[in-house]
Amino acid sequence: MCALDKHDLKEQLDKATKPVYRGILAFVFGYGLMAAMPLIKQANDVSKYLLTVVMDALSHTPDLPADPAASRSMGELCFELLPLTALILAGHIPAYLIARRLWPGHPNMVAQVDLVFSMPFYPVLTYFAIMGTIDTSGSLESRWSASSPRARFYLELYVCKQVGHLFLQFFQKMETTQLVLMTVHHLTSICCYSTGLLTGGMHFWGCLDGWCEMSTIFLDNMLVMRDLGDRWKSSILYTVNGVVLWFSFLVFRLVLFPTWLFWWWSDVQTSPETTWDSKCALERYLYPGVTVLLLILSSHWFIALTRGMLKAVGIGQKSQKTKDE
């Protein structure tokens, strides 16, 4: 009885002090964040400089002027995107044949079909995102108003894929929370990129956001190897891919999106008449808003990804074993 009373007392003390601990941690975190703001700004400056150096080294094209012919009416844009959307959906037919052969009788076959289709799709998408960014990165004016065939094709390819997946996901088995998050992600991304396709500008910012799909390539690799069975899950290739996925997620999402936001803000501060004042309300608020949403979602997903990566390399298992002992 005495032991039980002590145990109950300990639980009550833990319950009473937990909010205090959380308050202290929140205070320390907030104070640390304020103290780290100069370092965060400096890190953003470094990231922006490195991106500029990379794009300058790869780019051999002059600054692109704004092209009025790049704008479209809503009808013209829908007519332009319809064949590409149909082609993407038709590409799921051979993907279905491959998925049915790899995973016969799988309970979530639609998701597997989409996974097979994504394997070659996202490397192509990422290529055009990178090249479109390089094409339109020459100056502040080109970042906000210019376009190029590769930049426009990336935006079209992305919008068509999201439109197709917006409907396909309702035939996949996923948790309601995940379905809601993906639907919000798809709708906001489609609206954002479609605005750029209609106006003919902001293609640099759309393509720069598209660099995040680099991590999707390794995520698809991981999902395929996981679903192929224990032989692949226990292989060194699976572990290496998991570590590369973690680093690519860190660089191409958690570093990329704050850099994007800082670069955007820096351009607006440098020349508001060429940037902010020349754009409509949708472009002013939708582009940074979607990027903030992507940063929030990516931060949420990064937690689970980190746990999976630690488990893949054996760190999580060792910690659990020590805890059990």
N, C-alpha and C positions, 0 to 999 in steps of 0.2 A: 504493500500500500504506500509505503514511504517512497519507494522507487517510482511508483506511478505518479505520486504527487510531485516529485521533483521533475519528472518528465513533462507533466502538464504545465508546471511553472516555467520550464524552459521554453515550451511552445508559446506560452502567453507572452513571455519576454521577447522572443523572436518576433512575434506578431506585432507587439507594441513598438519595437525599435526599428522594424523594417521601413516604415514611412520616414523615420529620421534619417536612416542610411540613404534612402532614395533622395531626400532633400539635400543632404550633404553632397552626394554624387552629382545632382543636378547643378548645385552651386559651383562645385569644382569644375564641372564640364563647361558651364557658361562662362566662368571667369577665365578658364583656359582658352576657350574659343575667342574671347575678346582680346586676350593677350597675344593670341596667335594670328590675329587679323593681318598685321603687317607681313608676316611670313606667308600667309595664304595669298596675299596680293603679289608678293614677290614670286611665289611659285607659279601663279597665273601668268605673270610677265615672262617667266622662263619658258613655260609651256607654249605660250603664244609665239615667242621668238623661235623655239625649236620647230613649231609647225611652219612658220614662215620660211625658215632655212630649208626645210625638207621640200616644200612646194617650190621655192625658188630654184633649188637644185634640179628638180624633176621637170619643171616647166620650161618650155622653149617657145611659148606663144606670147605675143604682145598683149598689152591690156585690151580687153574687149569692151567696146562701147555698148551703151544700152541699145537694144534692138527693138524698135516698135513692132516689128513683124513677129516677135516672139510671143506677143499677147494673143489670147484667144477669147472668143465668146463662149458662153456655157454650152451652147449647142455644138460648136466646133470642137470643144474639148471632149465632150461625150462621144462624138463621132470618131474622134482621134483615138480615144482610149478603148472603145468597144472591141475592135479586133484584137488588141493586145490582151485584154482581159479574157476573151474567148480562147486565145492561144494558150494562155497560162492554165486555164481550166482544162483544156484539152490535154495539156501536158501531164495532168494527173491520171490519165488513162494508162499510159505505160508505167507510171509510178504504182498504180494499183496492181498491175500484173506482177511487178517485182515484189511488192509488199506481200501479196498473196502467196508468192512462192517462198519468201523468207519466213513469214509468220502465218502459216495456214491456220484459219480459225481464230485469229486474234480477236479478243473482245472489243478492242478499240481500233478497228481497221482503218477508219477514216483518218485518225491521228497518224497511223503508220504510213498511210499513203502520202499524207502531207509531209511527213518526215523524209521519205524517200525523194519526193519532188524537191525538197529544200536543199538536199545535199549538193546538187550542181547549181541550184538557183542562187544561193547566197554568195558564193564566190564571184559569180558574174555581177550580181548587184553591187557588191562591195567594190569591185574593180571600177565600175562606172561612177560610184560615189567618190572615190579617190580621184579619178581622172577629171570628173566634173568640178571638184573643188580646185584642182590645180588649174584648170582652164579659166576659172573665174576669180582667181585670187590675186590678180596683178595689182590692183589698186583699190582704194576705198570705194570709188565709183563702180568698179566692176563687181565688187563683192555685193553691192546693194542693187545694181540695176542690170548687170550683164547676164548673158546666157551663152550656152554652147550646145552643140548637138549631144555631146556626151552627158552634160549636166541635165539637159531636158529629158534625155532618155532614161537616166536614173530616176528622176521624179516620176515619169510615166510608169516605169517598171514597178516602182515601189507602190504607187497608188493602185495599180491594177492587181498586184498581189494582195494588198490589204483588202480590197473590195471582195476578191474571191474568198479569202480566208474569213472575212466577216460573216459569210454565210456558212462556210464549211465547218466553222468551230461549233455551231449549234448541233452538229451531228457527231461531235466528238464527246467522249466521256471526260469531263473535268469538273472540278469543284465549282460551286456557284461563285465564290469569291474570285477565283481565277478567271472565270468567264466574264464577270463584270469588269475586271481590270483589263482584260484583253480587248473587250468591246470598246471601253473608253479610250484605250490606246489606239485602236484602229480608227475610230471615228475622228479623234482629234488629229491624228497624223494625216488622214485623208483630207480633212478640211484644210489643214495647214499647207500641204504640198499642192493641193488643187488651187489654192489661192495664188501660189507662185506660178503655176502653169497658166492661170488665167491672165495674170498681170504681166508675165514675162520677166519678172525680177525676183530677187531674193534667192536665186538658185544656188549661190555659194553657200548660204546658211543651211539650206536643205541638204545639200550634198555633204557638208561638214558633219551634220548630225548623222548622216548615213554611214560614217566611219564606224559607228557602234556595231554595225552588222558583222564586223570582223569577229567579234566574240560569238556570234550566232553560228559561224562555221564550225568552231570547236565544240559548241553546245550540241549541234546536230551529230557530230562525230561521237560524242559521249553517249547520246541517247541511242544511236544505232548499235554501238558496241554493247551497251547495257542490255538491250533487247535481244541481242544475238545469243545471250547465254553466259554461263559462268566462265566458260573458257576465255571469252573476250574480256569479261569484267575483271578477271584475275591476271590479265596480261600486263606487261610493262607498258605497252602502247596505250592502254586505257589510263594508267596512272599518269604517264607523261602528258597525254592529251588533257587530263583533268587539271594538271598544274598550269599548262599553257592556257587553258580556258580561264582559270582564275586570274592569271596575269593579264590576259587580253580584256577581261571584264573590267579589271581595275584601270587599265590604261585607256581603253576605248569607250568607257562609259563614265566611271567615277572621276577620271581626270579630264576626259574630253568635254563633258557637259559643262562643268564650271569654267573651263577654258573658253568654250563657245560663248557662254553668258558674259564673261569678262571682255572678250573681244568685241562682242556686240555693243556692250555698254561703252567701251573705249571708242569705237567708231562713232557712236551717237554723240559722245562728248566732244569728239574732235571736229565733226562737221554735221551739226543737227539739220541744216538746210538740205544737205545731200542725202541724209539718211532718214531720220525720224520724220521730218516735215514733208518729205516727198512720198511717203507711204500712207496707205489707207489704214483705218483702225484695225482691221483684221490682221494685216501684216505687222503692225506695231506690237500687238499684244499676243497674237496667236503663236508666232514663232518662238519668242522666249517662254511663253506659257507652256507650250508643248515640250520644250527642252527641260524646263523645271519638272514637269510631270515625268519625263523619261528619267531624270536624275533621281526622283523619289522612288519610282518603280525599281530602278536599277539598284538603289541602295537597299531596298527591301529584299530583292532577289539575291543580292550579294551575300547576305547573312547565311541563307541556306546553301549557297554555292561554296562559301568558306567552310561550312561544316562538312559538306560532301568532299571537298578537296582534302581537308585534314584527315578524314576517314580513309580516303583513297591511299594516302601516303602512310597511314598507320598511326598517326598522332592521336586521333580521336579514340582509337581502340585502346591504345596504351593508357590514356587518361581514364577511360571507363574501367579498365582492368584494375588500375591502382585504386580507384574509388571503391570498387567492389571489395577489394582486399581490406 
